[in-house]
Every structure is written in structure tokens, then in C-alpha cells.
Amino acid sequence: MSAEKKKIKIGVVGIGHLGKYHLQKYRKFENCEIVGVADTMPQRAQEAGKNYGCFASTDYRDLLDKVDAVSIAVPTGEHFAVARDFLAAGIDVLIEKPICSTVSEADKLIEVAREKNLIIQVGFVERFNPAVMALEKVITRPVFIEVHRLHPFFERGTDVDVVLDLMIHDLDIILKFVNSNVRSLEAVGVPVLSDKIDISNVRLSFDCGCIANITASRISAKTMQKIRFFSPEGYHSVDCQKREILSLNKIMNSEGRQEIVQNNIEVGSHDPLEEEIRSFVEAVCHRTKPLVSGEDARKSLKLAVEIVDKMKTSEVL
């Protein structure tokens, strides 16, 4: 088989803010060929088709017989229908976060993928942040986590609450590193500039004893994306925006006294979205489980939905 025939035929559905970046990243991989794009806005679709020399349509279903794998970057409410149709056609999917609007929808996609031995990867780009990846080298058992994810207001993303828009990134990271069931949660949130919750604070208690305090806002005057982990061995502060990590550990010095030292941790310089796309491409090529699977995304979605429900009912779970 020729090298050309071995290329993965790629499609991208939704050529908005994120879809455009997906196309840019796919173009960098020699084993990928962008063969089709789709967007409900004709001008977007035609422009992308021209820029990438590929088929363009306003109906994503026109790509079903043309691609091996697809990135889905449409509004959250459309994730299920679009992903379902591609999976039913035997096509691997990379879905922007969150995986779906409801847990039942996520379960249906995961079931189809499992039956057909297909890949579902979900676009939690912060998992590929060099600072978050560096955290794995030093963290052991977090006992307290403090998170601030603050952004200025943009109309994009306001089809869902701030929990599903922004906070879900941190829920995904917390669930990965804590690896314990949530015992209880408290949550408050208010709409400010949209008809959905724009700012929220959540307190999670885990069975292992860890507590997480999370604030997410999309009405901030400045951007902040920091996660602080406190554990028996020390303190680790991850700045997702700057892609930096400050890690402090306690040690016993030569005089038999404890002291705090800064860990010298090597942080990569890679582009998180490019690594996310690379991970998907490798999973498609080698038929391996992606770094952020559909099952992983279901866990963070389930917790996010519980948080939103909690804000509506004001009852502690």
C-alpha cells in the first residue's frame, strides 16, 4: 500500500473558533489528509474548503462516506447527534468538551463505540498542558485543592452554564489526580451577563478525605487559570495560562530538621492542542485508548451535571 493510501482521511465539523485550530493542527501531520469540512454557515465551509483544498458542505452527513476520523467542534447541544451519526458509520471521533449535554447521551455514544471498536476522544485540552503533565511527576495524594478559572465574557460558549463551559476542565483534572468518589458537594452560582450561570463556586468532598474548592467565572476583568494542590509531601501550583508549575516539597536536612525546597521540574514547551490532536491520531492509527476517553469524559460530565442540579435545588447531595 502506498504512503498516500495509508493517510488517515480527516474531516472537521464546525469551523468556528476551535474548528479552525483543529484544521491547522491536522495539516501538520504527514499521516493525515484533510478531505472534508462542514459548517452550517456556507461562507465558513466554503472558505475552509478553499484554504485546505478539500470538500466542503453545510451538512455534516455529506462527510460520512469520505472520512476515517473526524473532529466535532459544534455547539454542545449538537454533540450527540453528530457524533452518533459518525460512530454509526464506523468513524472515529474527537469531540470537543463536554462529550454531550446529558449523561444518558454520553452512555449511548460510549456503547456504540464499544460495540464497533471505535475511538472516542474528548477535547480536554488542559490534560495536554505541559504544566499539568509535569504535575504527574511530583504529586502523590492531594488533600486540598483550590482552583480559580476566570475569563472575560465572550458570547461563544454561553449556550451552556459556566460549569460545562469552563469549570469542567478542572473537574476532569481533579478527578484524574484525586481518583476517588465524590462524597458530597455544595455549589452556588448566578447568571450575570447571560441567561445561564456565569459565575460559580463549588466545594467537593471525596471519600479519600480530599476537599476541592473551585471557582469558575466568565465575567472576570482578567484571565486566571490556576490550580493549587496541597498534599502531605508539599505544595504544587499549576498556572495553566502561563504553562508553569511551582512545586515545593518538605525534606529532612542534614541537621535532622524539616525544610521546604523547590522541585526542579522540567516542563515541556509543546502546544497543548497539537498534542491533543496527536494523541487522537495515534489512537486511531494504533487502535489504542486515548488519553482522555469517552469514559473519562462521562465522569466529568456526570459531576458537572450534579453541580448544575445542585445550584438549582440548593440541596446538598
C-alpha positions as CSV (number, residue, x, y, z in Angstrom):
1,M,0.0,0.0,0.0
2,S,1.3,3.4,-0.9
3,A,2.1,6.1,1.7
4,E,-0.7,8.2,0.3
5,K,-3.3,5.4,0.8
6,K,-2.1,5.0,4.4
7,K,-3.0,8.5,5.3
8,I,-6.0,9.0,7.7
9,K,-8.8,10.8,5.9
10,I,-9.8,13.6,8.3
11,G,-13.0,15.7,8.5
12,V,-13.8,18.6,10.7
13,V,-17.4,19.5,11.6
14,G,-17.9,23.1,12.9
15,I,-15.4,25.6,11.6
16,G,-15.8,28.2,14.3
17,H,-13.1,29.3,16.8
18,L,-12.0,25.8,17.7
19,G,-12.6,24.0,14.4
20,K,-10.2,26.3,12.6
21,Y,-7.5,25.4,15.1
22,H,-8.2,21.7,14.6
23,L,-7.7,22.1,10.9
24,Q,-4.3,23.9,11.4
25,K,-3.1,21.1,13.6
26,Y,-4.2,18.3,11.4
27,R,-2.3,19.9,8.5
28,K,1.0,19.4,10.4
29,F,0.7,15.6,10.5
30,E,2.1,13.8,7.4
31,N,-0.1,10.8,8.0
32,C,-3.3,12.9,7.9
33,E,-5.2,14.2,4.9
34,I,-8.0,16.7,5.4
35,V,-10.6,15.6,3.0
36,G,-13.7,17.4,4.1
37,V,-15.2,20.1,6.3
38,A,-18.8,21.0,7.3
39,D,-20.4,24.0,8.8
40,T,-24.0,25.3,8.8
41,M,-22.7,28.7,7.7
42,P,-21.9,28.4,4.0
43,Q,-19.2,31.1,4.0
44,R,-17.3,29.3,6.7
45,A,-17.5,26.0,5.0
46,Q,-16.5,27.3,1.6
47,E,-13.6,29.3,3.0
48,A,-12.2,26.3,4.9
49,G,-12.7,24.1,1.8
50,K,-10.7,26.6,-0.3
51,N,-8.0,27.0,2.3
52,Y,-7.4,23.3,2.7
53,G,-8.2,22.1,-0.8
54,C,-11.0,19.8,0.4
55,F,-14.7,19.0,0.1
56,A,-16.9,21.5,1.9
57,S,-20.6,21.2,2.8
58,T,-23.2,22.8,5.1
59,D,-24.4,19.2,6.0
60,Y,-22.0,17.1,8.1
61,R,-23.7,14.0,6.8
62,D,-22.1,14.6,3.4
63,L,-18.8,13.6,5.1
64,L,-19.9,10.2,6.4
65,D,-18.7,8.3,3.3
66,K,-15.5,10.3,2.9
67,V,-13.6,10.3,6.2
68,D,-11.9,7.8,8.6
69,A,-11.8,10.1,11.6
70,V,-13.5,13.4,12.4
71,S,-13.2,16.4,14.9
72,I,-16.6,17.6,16.1
73,A,-16.5,21.2,17.2
74,V,-20.1,22.2,17.1
75,P,-22.2,23.6,20.0
76,T,-22.6,21.2,22.9
77,G,-26.3,20.6,22.2
78,E,-25.4,19.1,18.8
79,H,-22.6,16.8,20.0
80,F,-24.7,13.8,20.5
81,A,-26.5,13.8,17.1
82,V,-23.3,14.5,15.1
83,A,-21.1,12.0,17.0
84,R,-23.8,9.3,16.9
85,D,-24.0,9.5,13.1
86,F,-20.3,9.3,12.6
87,L,-19.9,6.4,15.0
88,A,-22.8,4.6,13.4
89,A,-20.9,5.0,10.1
90,G,-17.8,3.4,11.6
91,I,-15.8,6.6,12.0
92,D,-13.5,7.5,15.0
93,V,-14.4,10.8,16.7
94,L,-12.7,13.6,18.6
95,I,-15.4,15.6,20.3
96,E,-14.8,18.9,21.9
97,K,-15.7,19.0,25.6
98,P,-18.1,18.3,27.1
99,I,-18.8,15.0,25.5
100,C,-22.6,15.6,25.4
101,S,-25.3,17.6,27.2
102,T,-26.5,14.7,29.3
103,V,-25.0,11.6,30.8
104,S,-27.5,9.3,29.0
105,E,-26.4,10.7,25.7
106,A,-22.8,10.1,26.6
107,D,-23.6,6.5,27.6
108,K,-25.2,5.9,24.2
109,L,-22.1,7.1,22.3
110,I,-19.8,5.1,24.5
111,E,-21.9,2.0,23.9
112,V,-21.8,2.4,20.1
113,A,-18.1,3.0,20.1
114,R,-17.5,-0.1,22.3
115,E,-19.7,-2.3,20.0
116,K,-17.9,-1.1,16.9
117,N,-14.4,-0.9,18.4
118,L,-14.2,2.8,17.6
119,I,-12.2,5.6,19.2
120,I,-13.9,8.4,21.2
121,Q,-11.5,11.1,22.4
122,V,-12.9,14.2,24.2
123,G,-11.1,17.6,23.8
124,F,-10.0,18.3,27.4
125,V,-7.0,20.3,26.1
126,E,-5.8,21.1,29.6
127,R,-4.8,17.4,30.1
128,F,-2.2,18.1,27.5
129,N,-1.0,21.4,29.1
130,P,2.8,20.9,29.7
131,A,2.4,22.1,33.3
132,V,-0.4,19.7,34.1
133,M,1.6,16.8,32.5
134,A,4.6,17.9,34.7
135,L,2.4,17.7,37.8
136,E,2.3,13.9,37.4
137,K,6.0,13.7,38.2
138,V,5.6,15.1,41.7
139,I,2.1,14.8,43.1
140,T,1.1,11.9,45.3
141,R,-2.0,12.2,47.4
142,P,-3.7,15.6,47.3
143,V,-5.7,16.5,50.5
144,F,-6.8,20.0,49.5
145,I,-7.2,21.6,46.0
146,E,-8.0,25.2,45.2
147,V,-9.0,26.3,41.7
148,H,-9.6,29.7,40.0
149,R,-10.6,29.7,36.3
150,L,-11.6,33.2,35.5
151,H,-12.2,34.6,32.0
152,P,-13.6,37.8,30.4
153,F,-17.1,37.5,28.9
154,F,-17.4,36.1,25.4
155,E,-20.7,35.2,23.7
156,R,-19.0,32.0,22.5
157,G,-19.8,29.1,24.9
158,T,-22.8,30.7,26.5
159,D,-25.1,28.0,25.2
160,V,-24.2,26.2,28.4
161,D,-23.6,27.1,32.1
162,V,-20.1,28.2,33.1
163,V,-19.7,24.8,34.8
164,L,-19.9,23.0,31.4
165,D,-18.1,25.8,29.6
166,L,-15.1,26.3,31.9
167,M,-15.2,24.5,35.2
168,I,-15.4,21.1,33.5
169,H,-11.8,21.4,32.5
170,D,-10.8,21.5,36.2
171,L,-13.3,18.8,37.2
172,D,-11.6,16.5,34.7
173,I,-8.1,17.3,36.1
174,I,-9.3,16.9,39.7
175,L,-11.0,13.5,39.1
176,K,-7.8,12.3,37.4
177,F,-5.5,13.2,40.3
178,V,-7.8,12.5,43.2
179,N,-9.1,9.2,41.8
180,S,-11.8,8.9,44.4
181,N,-15.6,9.1,44.5
182,V,-17.3,12.3,45.4
183,R,-19.0,12.0,48.8
184,S,-20.7,15.4,48.9
185,L,-20.9,18.7,47.1
186,E,-22.0,22.2,47.7
187,A,-22.5,24.8,44.9
188,V,-23.7,28.3,44.3
189,G,-23.9,30.2,41.0
190,V,-25.6,33.1,39.4
191,P,-26.3,34.4,35.9
192,V,-24.9,37.9,35.2
193,L,-24.5,38.6,31.5
194,S,-26.3,35.7,30.0
195,D,-29.3,33.6,30.9
196,K,-27.1,30.8,32.1
197,I,-24.9,30.6,35.2
198,D,-21.9,32.8,34.6
199,I,-20.0,32.5,37.9
200,S,-20.0,29.6,40.3
201,N,-18.2,28.3,43.4
202,V,-18.2,24.6,44.2
203,R,-16.9,22.6,47.2
204,L,-16.3,18.9,46.7
205,S,-15.6,16.3,49.4
206,F,-14.2,13.0,48.3
207,D,-14.3,9.6,50.0
208,C,-10.5,9.7,50.4
209,G,-10.8,12.8,52.5
210,C,-9.7,15.3,49.9
211,I,-11.5,18.6,49.6
212,A,-11.6,20.7,46.4
213,N,-12.8,24.4,46.3
214,I,-13.4,25.5,42.7
215,T,-14.3,28.9,41.3
216,A,-15.2,29.5,37.7
217,S,-16.2,32.8,36.1
218,R,-16.7,34.1,32.6
219,I,-17.3,37.7,33.7
220,S,-13.8,38.5,35.1
221,A,-11.8,41.6,34.1
222,K,-8.7,39.4,33.7
223,T,-7.9,35.8,32.9
224,M,-6.7,33.4,35.6
225,Q,-6.3,29.6,35.3
226,K,-4.6,28.3,38.4
227,I,-4.9,25.0,40.3
228,R,-3.2,24.6,43.6
229,F,-2.6,21.2,45.2
230,F,-1.8,20.7,48.8
231,S,-0.6,17.2,49.8
232,P,1.5,15.6,52.6
233,E,4.7,15.9,50.6
234,G,4.3,19.5,49.7
235,Y,2.5,22.2,47.6
236,H,2.1,22.3,43.8
237,S,0.7,25.3,42.0
238,V,-0.1,24.9,38.3
239,D,-0.7,28.0,36.1
240,C,-2.5,26.7,33.0
241,Q,-2.4,30.0,31.3
242,K,1.4,30.5,31.6
243,R,2.0,26.7,31.4
244,E,4.2,26.9,34.5
245,I,4.4,24.9,37.7
246,L,5.7,25.8,41.2
247,S,6.4,22.7,43.2
248,L,7.6,22.7,46.9
249,N,8.5,19.7,48.9
250,K,9.4,19.2,52.5
251,I,12.7,17.3,53.2
252,M,14.8,16.3,56.2
253,N,18.1,18.3,56.0
254,S,21.5,17.1,57.2
255,E,20.8,18.5,60.7
256,G,17.7,16.5,61.1
257,R,15.2,19.3,60.6
258,Q,12.5,19.6,58.1
259,E,12.7,22.3,55.5
260,I,10.9,23.3,52.3
261,V,12.7,23.0,48.9
262,Q,11.6,23.8,45.4
263,N,11.5,20.9,43.0
264,N,13.3,21.3,39.7
265,I,10.7,20.1,37.3
266,E,11.2,20.1,33.6
267,V,8.1,21.5,31.8
268,G,7.6,20.8,28.2
269,S,7.1,23.5,25.6
270,H,4.7,21.7,23.3
271,D,1.4,23.2,22.1
272,P,-1.5,21.5,24.1
273,L,-4.0,21.4,21.2
274,E,-1.4,20.0,18.9
275,E,-0.6,17.3,21.4
276,E,-4.3,16.6,21.8
277,I,-4.7,16.1,18.1
278,R,-1.5,14.0,18.0
279,S,-3.0,11.8,20.7
280,F,-6.1,11.2,18.7
281,V,-4.2,10.5,15.5
282,E,-2.1,7.9,17.3
283,A,-5.1,6.3,18.9
284,V,-6.7,6.0,15.5
285,C,-3.5,4.6,13.9
286,H,-2.7,2.1,16.7
287,R,-6.3,1.4,17.9
288,T,-5.3,2.3,21.5
289,K,-7.2,4.0,24.2
290,P,-6.8,7.8,24.0
291,L,-5.5,9.9,26.9
292,V,-9.0,11.3,27.5
293,S,-11.5,8.6,26.6
294,G,-15.3,8.8,26.4
295,E,-15.5,7.1,29.8
296,D,-13.2,9.7,31.3
297,A,-15.4,12.5,29.8
298,R,-18.5,10.8,31.2
299,K,-17.2,11.1,34.7
300,S,-16.6,14.8,34.5
301,L,-19.9,15.4,32.7
302,K,-21.8,13.4,35.4
303,L,-20.2,15.6,38.1
304,A,-20.8,18.8,36.2
305,V,-24.5,17.9,35.8
306,E,-24.8,17.2,39.5
307,I,-23.2,20.6,40.3
308,V,-25.7,22.4,38.0
309,D,-28.6,20.5,39.5
310,K,-27.3,21.3,43.0
311,M,-27.3,25.1,42.1
312,K,-30.9,24.7,41.0
313,T,-32.1,22.8,44.1
314,S,-29.7,24.2,46.7
315,E,-29.8,20.8,48.4
316,V,-26.5,19.1,49.5
317,L,-26.0,15.7,47.8
